[in-house]
């Protein structure tokens, strides 16, 4: 089980709110959130309510300033990432609705464009494990958290301007 503490101001100042679970709307507890401390576990934090907007992966440690995390405003929601001990399996598809080229991954991929000669990834099916997809090769740039399930269209999920090019498993080191 994870534990994260959010603070209204940078450098862990101001009022705080602690949680060990998902929180769709942090402004119910704090007027704003500009820093956080992860005591245990792993979380995704989002700059919009209801797990929308820019996402950032946080694990045990201190995050003194939200702007260094790539957030456009402040942290507005968070999702706890459950520990996964087992196999990892994901199918990526070149086109929406599981169309075009398909490749199955069971480990990290620094650039599926280089590895598979695939020009784009617009849908996927996560069968096992939890994954992070990145917009740039070598696990850089904006990211998106993928838990088990079918993702038929990244565009319909609000990612029409993003092109994903690498992915990493979220291991049980959280």
Helices and strands as residue ranges (DSSP letters): E 3-9, G 10-12, E 13-19, G 26-28, E 35-48, E 52-63, G 66-69, E 77-81, E 89-95, G 96-98, E 99-105, H 112-116, E 123-128, E 131-136, E 140-146, E 149-151, E 166-169
